Amino acid sequence: MQMVSTEASPAPELSFAYMLAGVCGMLGAAAMLVWQPEALLTRWHPAALAAVHIFALGGLMPVMLGALLQFVPVACGLSLPRWGWGDQLLLAALMLGVATLAEAFLSGSTTWFLLAGSLLLTCLGLAGLRLAYALWQQPTKAELVASMRRSTWALGMTLTLACVLLGILTQGWDLPLVVLVDWHAQWGMAGWVGGLVASVAGVVVPMFHVTDAYPRGWTRAMQMASLLLLAVGVAAWWQMGDVVTGIRVLLCATLAGFGVLTALRVRKSRRGEHDAFHWGWLGLAVISLIAAGLALAASLLADPRWSVAFGVMMLAGFGGGAINVMLYRIVPFLSWLHWQRHNAARARLPLLHQIIPEKWQRVQLAGDALGIALLTTASFAPELTRPAALLLMASKLMLAVLLAQAVRSYRSRLALLKTLPPRVRT
Ligand code: HEM
C-alpha cells in the first residue's frame, strides 16, 4: 500500500480557498440549469455547454488543484513548487476564465471565446506544467505517481483539443467538429476526471476503509484505458465506426470494473463504522456502474438523450460525488493535522467526525444523490430539470456552508493554540 508522509503537508489555507471556490463553481453550474432548464434537451444547447464547463473547470478543477497541493507532497513525497500570491492569482484567472467561457457559449461571440481560451489555457497550462514538473522530476516506479502522470497527460490532451475546438469555432478551421468534441470530452471526463478519481481511490479506499488494495490487474486496466482513449479518437477520425464502438464498450467495462472493485473493498472494510464516508464511497461505486451502463447505451443506441444522461452522471455524479465525499475527509484531516502541529499545549482537539458534524454530512450527501438521480432522469423528462437543479443548488450550498464553518473553526482554533504556553512535562 502507498505510504504517505503528512510531514510534507503545506499549510492548508490555500487548498481550502481552492476547495471552497470549486464548491461555489458547482453551485453556479446548477444555477445555470435552473435559469435555462431547456439546456438538457440537447448536448449542443449553449446553456448545456456552459454548465458542463462551469462544473468541470469552475467546480472540479479548483478542488482537484487545491487537493493536489496537498496530495502530491503527502502521498507521492514529491514537492510541488509554491507560487505564493501567484497561486491566488491562478485561482482568480481560472474562475474569470470559466465565467468568460460560459458567456462565450451563451453568446457565441468569437471575442469571448478567444478571451476565455487565453485566460484558461494560460492558467491551466501553468498549473499542468507545475504538476508535470513535480511528477516527472524524479524516476519512480510508484503506481500512484504513474497513474497521476496519466491523469496529467489526459488533462494535457483535453486542453490541446480545446485549443483545436476554439480554432474551429473562432478561425473556421476545416476539421471534423463532432469527432474532436467527442475526443475532447472523453479525455476530459474519462481520462482526467475518471483517472484522477481512480488514482486517489487507489490510496484512500484501502487506507481509510482499512481494506484490501486494488488488484494488479486493475492497474493494468487503467494503463490500457489511456491507450484506448488515444485509439478511440484516431479510429473516429478515420471513421472506423465498429472500432470506435468496440473501444467505447471496453472503456465502459473499465468504469464498471472500478465500481465493482470499489464496492467489494468498501463492503470488506475492517473499520466497521458505517459513517457518511462509508456510504459515500459505496454510493460512488454504484454511480460508476450506472454511468458505465449509460455510456454503453449512449454508444449502442441512436437516442441522443443517453449521452446527455451519461454526461450528467459522469460529471455531476462520478466527478462531483467523489469530490463531495473526499472533502468530508480532506478538510477535517488537514485541520486536525495542522492544529496538532501547533498544539505544544497538548490541548484536547475535536475528533475528525466532529469537525464537520456527521449528521449533516449524511443529509447533504443524500440530497446530492437525489439531485443527481433526478437530473439524470431529466435527460428523458425535461420537466424535472429545474427541480433537480434546485435540489443540487441547495445541496452544494449546504456543502459550502459546512466547509466554510469548518475553515472558520480551523482558523480560530489555530489562532488560539498559537497563544497557549507549551505544556511542561512534570
Ligand atoms: C481550456 C479549457 C476548455 C475549453 C476552452 C473547452 C472548450 C470546449 C468547446 C469549444 C467545446 C465544443 C462546443 C461546441 O461543440 O460548440 C467543448 C465541448 C466539451 N468540453 Fe470542453 N473545453 C475546455 C475544458 C474542458 C474540460 C477540462 C472538460 C472536462 C471534463 C471539458 C468537457 C467538455 C465536454 C464534455 C464537451 C462536450 C459537450 C457536449 O457535447 O455535450 N472541457 N469544450
Residues whose N, C-alpha, C, O or C-beta is under 5 A from the ligand:
A	BS01	HEM	R43 W44 V52 A56 G117 L120 L121 T158 A162 L165 L166 V181 A185 G188 M189
